[in-house]
Amino acid sequence: MENKIPYKIYLEESEMPQQWYNVRADMKKKPAPILNPDTLKPVTVEELEPIFCTELAKQELDDTTPYFDIPEEIRSFYKMYRPSPLVRAYCLEKKLGTPAHIYYKFEGNNTSGSHKLNSAIAQAYYAKKQGLKGVTTETGAGQWGTALSMACSYFDLDCQVYMVKCSYEQKPFRREVMRTYGAKVTPSPSMSTEIGKKINAEFPGTTGSLGCAISEAVEAATTQEGYRYVLGSVLSQVLLHQSVIGLETIAALKKYDIKADTVIGCAGGGSNLGGLISPFAGEMLRGENDYKIIAVEPASCPSLTRGKYAYDFCDTGKVCPLAKMYTLGSGFIPSANHAGGLRYHGMSSVVSELYDQGLLEARSVEQTSVFEAAQQFARVEGILPAPESSHAIKVAIDEALKCKETGEEKNIVFGLTGTGYFDMVAYQKFNDGEMNDYIPTDEELEKSFASLPNV
Ligand SMILES: *Cc1c(COP(=O)(O)O)cnc(C)c1O
């Protein structure tokens, strides 16, 4: 039997979005402004300029312009790996015996192995255009550092990456990919920044955290002439760049007259989720359509489902602006979950505000069940998914099984953010039955909430 809808819905190069979409423009109630930590007043572009590239600082603070042109140089880079396919998971549907139609937008088709390249290339472009020498950043699991090193080598920019020490030691191959692309990779906390020295003195032998690596990277950017700091998630500018995912998804669905019912994404700092759902949420905000949108987070780092909606620090060193977001507190150190990309204490202020307005729901899932879903998916769909992405797979399968009970033919769309080839230690633990499901207690969370700033 011929399937009317192909396994892979590809867009033509010419159908790739010409503009990014800024969902903030369609929000009546805007996300709360980010604040200067010293004055507690909303930050200005001028205040951000010593840290961020000017154009990116403008994008960060712009909550009224709905569309931004994607510069031609960025579009030509995108064309090397975009448009990315929207895949109909026929084989998974059959295996589950569900009447639901499952689609996934696959962002793992580039060497960085994730969606992060979509924003890395944009941020490197604006840094180059401003005439900078280079950029600094942090990386946890390593996907962002890899994406940024690729983008910087393309534009001939220096790239300095502070990599959380435990990942630096546990993921030597990620580190080598970055070095192959010319990046300088330093384990964090290091002895080459003031904040790194301070943290090392206070916590001897610490293996680092994302919040600490951010502080180091910011310090490195502000103390070197011609450098700025860039970040791979959480920020509104990153969501803007990632909207290319959602725009392509909507265009692909439209090609075959498919109306999505449920849209699902995993949520770490919220950039892939925000990028995927922005155009869908925009239709909801404008009263044109209705969708069920689900954010999926790890039970070990449950910022949306158990966090507080409050102003908080974005980094351990408290040098970054304060953001109002669903947060577990900047001092929260999640247990050693294998989905490194989902271990951030906070959540994008845009995703947080949409969640607070009830436009999306959130679920937290336990690690072992996530890997069971990953295995089930890998065995029939042929892609080895990243542990982060597998959070979305888990909930997509749950939703499809609900349809099996009710007989509903729903269209379920989820974001498959990347591949898991560098996560084989995690898969090994799962295969050996040695994975644990640590969930923080209420007492632990309360302790962490106590350190929230009084704003
Ligand atoms: C970084 C990462 C994530 C989580 O980051 P978000 O900003 O929440 O999207 C998810 N999946 C993969 C593969 C990643 O590398």
The ligand as an SDF file (V2000), in Angstrom:
LIG
                    3D

 15 15  0  0  0  0  0  0  0  0999 V2000
   21.3630   21.0260   24.8970 C   0  0  0  0  0  0  0  0  0  0  0  0
   20.4310   19.9920   24.4390 C   0  0  0  0  0  0  0  0  0  0  0  0
   19.0980   19.9480   24.8790 C   0  0  0  0  0  0  0  0  0  0  0  0
   18.5320   20.8760   25.9130 C   0  0  0  0  0  0  0  0  0  0  0  0
   18.6850   22.2290   25.7150 O   0  0  0  0  0  0  0  0  0  0  0  0
   17.4640   23.1990   25.4680 P   0  0  0  0  0  0  0  0  0  0  0  0
   18.0490   24.5410   25.4880 O   0  0  0  0  0  0  0  0  0  0  0  0
   16.4810   22.9690   26.5800 O   0  0  0  0  0  0  0  0  0  0  0  0
   16.9000   22.8470   24.1680 O   0  0  0  0  0  0  0  0  0  0  0  0
   18.2670   18.9840   24.3530 C   0  0  0  0  0  0  0  0  0  0  0  0
   18.7200   18.0710   23.4700 N   0  0  0  0  0  0  0  0  0  0  0  0
   19.9880   18.0680   23.0420 C   0  0  0  0  0  0  0  0  0  0  0  0
   20.4170   17.0220   22.0780 C   0  0  0  0  0  0  0  0  0  0  0  0
   20.8850   19.0240   23.5050 C   0  0  0  0  0  0  0  0  0  0  0  0
   22.1420   19.0190   23.0710 O   0  0  0  0  0  0  0  0  0  0  0  0
  1  2  1  0
  2  3  1  0
  2 14  2  0
  3  4  1  0
  3 10  2  0
  4  5  1  0
  5  6  1  0
  6  7  2  0
  6  8  1  0
  6  9  1  0
 10 11  1  0
 11 12  2  0
 12 13  1  0
 12 14  1  0
 14 15  1  0
M  END
$$$$
